[in-house]
């Protein structure tokens, strides 16, 4: 503004005779009476110096008075221009000084707004307000000033006004409705600069209402001759389509016509608009597939073969941004369409082979090209070319390039495993990388590469690296090695060798279920028990600090100590070792006294010593002394075991041998089923993938989609075993039953009782069961139904932990209950044991099948069956069908029921759901309604699976159960 004021002075000086100089120096007394005016600007001083000397004194005084009056009109005459305010804020040494400066400036701006000061200074005030807003201070009082500046006629005022509109307001502000008329006028303005300002503002803060009102004007501007106007109109159309997808059909033809332009700015905006149209409308997707593939191929060929253009060149590559945008759009158009994909194959091969990979811009183009090839229905040769490019990426020095290459390879392995296998050596080198994220991603890829033919060399490489791996990485590496060994082991001897190496090198990082499974395998491999105990004894002498190794070794020494001492069960290539009875006891004692041993390990050591006292009678006295040392142990568990075991050794020698016999062979099949159920009951960590998943809902008109709330209390079902005896069916009780919380005991999620409305909204439950369609009925529907064969193994959703120390002996008897048997109703007096209202029939009560859940990607059907004489029990056979063209892997089904319902979940028939409904996964489970006839059946379900390596999650509520369940 200072320049503008001086410009006014300069204009006035041209209308008067040029001044010669300033008046002579006044006397001191006269000068002290005249207030000092601000110094004239430099150009005015130079003009005075060059002017003739015949200027009159009154002319000079008039110039000074005009200058002083101009400064008096400025409400910021204290010198606080924008740069002065910024300088003052930066000079503040404390936050309090900064706040004082901002308060002073805000007060001055408020005064200027209320007093309606000089019109030419409004945009200076707005510029200062925008800077204050960027510092985080409230500036809502300046919103109306933005509208006034936008309504002004001049371009400078409109520019500041629109900039303030985009910074100080958003689409949720009601004030924004007042600017719609000004935007409409500016969109029809004759000046392309003002039209550009309006398009820029509309593209940033457009709401759904504004989009509907101003869409016709934007459509007209897409036909403009000015390339900058068309480019901004296309970007503004992207915002409009996002806010109101229903308007997409108005822009389809215009977007297709823009792809014929030559200007790269218009092209990249048009490609972005076409991409958004494909996301918003299936009709637009089909139209662009038919009419725009040829144009996109032409654009990509022209930009790839174009000569050097300075305005588009980035590191020697012509317009990589346009390259990437076109490739992304081609990926969307070619996905699932064979004809479009075939038309793209040649140009994609050309881009993949001609683009240089020694520059970052070239690598970005190659990455998008590979993504496009893997996303469309490309030929096998083209896919191999893409995977080879990823192999080159793995040898790049840039960690980011290697990481994205590993990510794509994880998805590509499901398409062409053999092509990825060729780069196995390079991927294994990435496991040893210094970057933690690359190591973890490469390890996951190696896990996917393992098959029956390469399991041994890959496992050897991973085990060898385990010795030198970082401690933070050992846990993930150990888990993958154990999983590979268990999944692909064809020989028990090889399995034992690998597990012993893992326990020796990283025993402290092995999870409990892994060494539990190892003990079960050793128990069942009678021909390898001697080899196992000798190998574990030798490993224990070298790696006694490894916790899991210590536990397994102590257990085996206690069970098979005589095989260790007498070298029983020797293998052909196994060298004999000399171990005395005293050495075996020393090993167990060493483990007990190890500083890192926990209570579980020491308890197992005491059990092993007790068993050795029976196997080695000569060592009984020494063992008794070792056990007696813990009779005063501070840990109650160890103290109690020490006293009891000492009593067995000293007083009950007659029954000691029979009491301390070897444990019976553990039921390996029953344990594996129980372990699988425990894994299935655990919710995996879910990371939302970027992009739109098939199951996502598109909410139109600019309404923000609420964040997905976690499934409340899905696994907190430990209290479900106790039936609820209360018959009250009030809404709050029903909600608490469904969530598994009592009146005063909060759930583990920590939700306060005041959040009942939020929880009710989350579970879609109204104020009473009847509002959900959960109505009581005493007459269940009768229908014909073919009986099905359910999996006989019944497993609780939250299994109890297995007691390896004392309760493994009961597994034989408990496993008998897992075998298939005919279900026989409870005994009843057939003559007068049934009530008059009970229907006597020779068949089970049948219920119709229901569609429990259906989305665009997944369908779940429940076949219901009730047993005669047990109206509260319902057997459900669930069938999961994949409705998409991509196979689902790692499929897991979970269910949550109210507190008054008991749920028993059987293992699923598999974890891979075939694509396009060509197969299905089934799973049986049963529910017991302990308040049958008083409360209806309710259930929440959650399905998690992977699509091309990316996690997916769907959940819903089953509210269409037939009455009477």
Buried (B, 14 or more C-beta within 10 A) or exposed (E): BEEEBBEEBBEBBEEEEBBBEBBEEEEEEEEEEEEEEEEBBEEBEEBBEEBEEEBEEEBBEEBBEEBEEBBEEBBBEEEBBBEBBEEBBEEBEEEEEBBEBBEBBBEBBEEBBEEEBBEBBBBBBBBBBBBBBEEEBEBEBBBEBBBBBBBBEEEEBBBBBBBBBBBBBEBEBEBBEBBBEBBBBBBEBEEBEBBBBBBBBBBBBBBBBBBBBBBEBBBEBBEBEEBBBBBBBBBBBBBBBBBBBBBBBBBBEBBBBBBEBEBBBBBBBBBBBBBBBBBBBEEBBEBBBEBBBEBBBEBBBEBBEEEEEEEBBBEEBBBBBBBBBBBBBBBBBBBBBEEBBBBBBEBBBBBBEEBEBEBBBBBBBBBBBBBBBBBBBBBEEBBBBBBBBBBBBBEBEEEBBBBBBBBBBBBBBBBBEEBBBEBBEBBBEBBBBEBEEBBBBBBBBBBBBBEEEBBBEBBEBBBEBBEEBEEEBBBBBBBBBBEBBBEBBEEBBBBBBBBBBBBBBBBBBBEEBBBBBBBBBBBBBEEBBBBBBBBBBBBBEEBBEBBBBBBBBBBBBBBBBBBBBEBBBBEEEEEEEEBEBEBBBBBBBBBBEBEEBEEBBBBBBBBBBBBBBBBBEEBBEBBBEBBBEBEEBEBEEBBBBBBEBBEBBBEEEEEBEEEBEEBEEBBBEBBBBBBBBBEBBEBEEEEEBEEEBBBEEEEEEBEEEEEEEEBBBBBBBEEBEEBBEEEEBEBEBBBBBBBBBBEEEEBEBEBEEEEBEEBBEBBEBBEEBEEBEBEBEEEBEEEEBEEEEBBEBBBBBBBEEBEBEEEBEEBEEEBEEBEEEEEEEEEEEEEEEEEEEEEEEEEBBBBBBBEBBEBEBBBBBBBBBBBBBBBBBBBBBBBBBBBBEBBBBBBBBBBBBBBBBBBBBBBBEBBBBBBEEEEBBBBBBBBBBBBBEBBBBBBBBBBBBBBBBBBBBBBBBBBEBBBBB
